[in-house]
Amino acid sequence: IGEVKVTRRRTTGIGINSFQWAIIFVEKLGNVPLLNVHDHLTCSDGSATPLIYITEATQGVLPKMDGSFAGEIELDVESLQQMDSTGDFVHVVDDLMRGMPYHLRVSAWNGAGDSYGRAQYSTPAILTPMDKPDPPSSVEMTSIDDSSIQISWNAALNKGGSHMITKYKAEVAEVEPGTEAQFNDESNLFYESFDVDYTSEVQAIILESSADDMGGFFVVNFMGESTPNISTDAEADDIKEALEGISTIDSVDVSIYPHSQEFITTYGQRWIITFDARRGNLPSMLIDSGSGQLSTIATGGTIFGSSSIIRVETISNGGLPSSFITPPILDEGKLYMSRISAFNNSNE
């Protein structure tokens, strides 16, 4: 089968409680036979007969080997002297265009039928030649206190043929007057490097009322898909299961905290939802209580209680930061320099 991507979506309705798995074949190209399923599902109370079935949503196709960037080369086995650790032949394809996705396939010749045999396509199916990205620009340092600095920068316009920068490296080195900074551990002066990775999107679903009497349920909509009904007194595991049951959410962490406000007596909870870091900056979750259009604020409908309201707030945006604050490890009165490097997986 090779590598696959799987998403899960929960479906509920009158008398229906089911899950739908979408399986995308990443490495196996072309039309793939339907999977065989051994049905061992049972209901704990025996009240219903479970059903499982498989359908083909989209038929896979092989890439067309045409276009202005298509090409081919014939290689004699005698000329393929280079092998990898597994004994496979290795050939370097050069003169490719940076940033252009390519698909490769290989077929063999033994003279039979005066033609090549069936072609084997490459895995991964598409690969984009990449180079190291340019350095970030406009790097600035600002003193935070007597032991920390903030480094800020702008992303490089040339990402090396990649669609995204995966992380940054921030380096800080002590420098003596009249000398150049040594960004390594070989000198006796201070040097430290830090990886600046993606940060997670964090949103909060806030449930509050003027009395301790909130109840009911609501639905969370995210990027066009909706969860099953979520009770206002749901546990963290139940909230997590509901959110991860829609295909627009891969994985989340859920924590529940009491909610309070200064100068106002309120009752309620804060559900802190932390998304997978690689998703980047995300749109806000929306609430549906059946009383109006989807919104970040909902009242009435399936929610009851004294002045009860449910709202969504973004605590921190996800994505790759463009600034970094060092830990408090610097010495007051000393001089420091910094530099930033970008990574796009081609220069790990």
Phi, psi and omega in degrees: 000319184079198182287137176228156173246132185236130172240150182235138179226132179267136180239127178230156179185191180293112179073011183236133173216104188214166175236147177238125176255128173258123184247118180252121179278111184275320185260328183271108185270171179079187180285126184251134177301152178297143178293148173266135182239130174265110187276106175240026183284141174219156173263138185298327181260000179069017185279345183213163177257115180293151180227134176226133180212161183236135175230157177265117181278314180219130180281134179284148179229154175275144179299146174278129181270066179220191181100169185289343181256008180282153179193172179209160179212141177258132184236129173281141181302325180297331181278347181270080182276336185275130177229154176271187185295340180265359180089006178280147176292149179233129175227132180267122177265118182246186181058032175272160180271127181295135179088353180267124179287136182236149172238137182240150172214154185228138174227156186249157181232130173230011177091344181291127178071005179053039179206164179282153176283187181296145183274144173252124181276165186274155170230129359297161186295325182229135178224138181250122176300132182230152174237172177297139178288159174294159177294149172300157182248169175052050178283125182231149176241140178226135178285127177270313175204200185279004180219005181221149173230156174252131178249128180235151182203167172253144182294149178291139177289322179268107183268014177076025181088355179268156178280345185205151170274134184268332177191169174240159171239122177258128180240138179232128181227140174285143181226138177268147181306133178083004180236163177272148178289138177254106183272065177199175182269007187280336179274169179274358180271165182295137172210137177209145176237152184223135172276130179250101185259176176301142174256151184279144169288130179235122177236155180237132168260116187253123177250122182214151176208165182276353176219163183277062184219021180289142177202183179104202182208169179203175181237139175258129177249133179222116178054043172093354179240148186242147177279168166295176178299135178243123180289149179292343177252025182294151175276165183301319180295323179292320178295316179300315180298320181294316182291317180285353178282351177256148190286344180279356178237122178282298180206147178219156168252139184235130174231146181242131180228152174297150180246134178211157177228146178291143175069357180228133177277113180229158176234146177152198184218160171242119175263112182267118183251116179251119183274165175300135188298325185288352179286341178076206181283123189245155173290164182285146169294151180240150183251138176233111177250011179079007183255000181174199180286161176301137184202166174281356177227133180220140174221160175067201181065240182274004178254133177229165182131169184289112180050040183289140180212144174235130181220160181244133176233145173269118180278315177208137179284142176276167178133185180268119185294157173244020175205160183207136177251125181291155170297164181283071185237005181267159183256134178297138177090349179264157180264141181224150172235157180224160173211156184235135175239146179252148179234141177228024180079355177271343185234030178289000000 
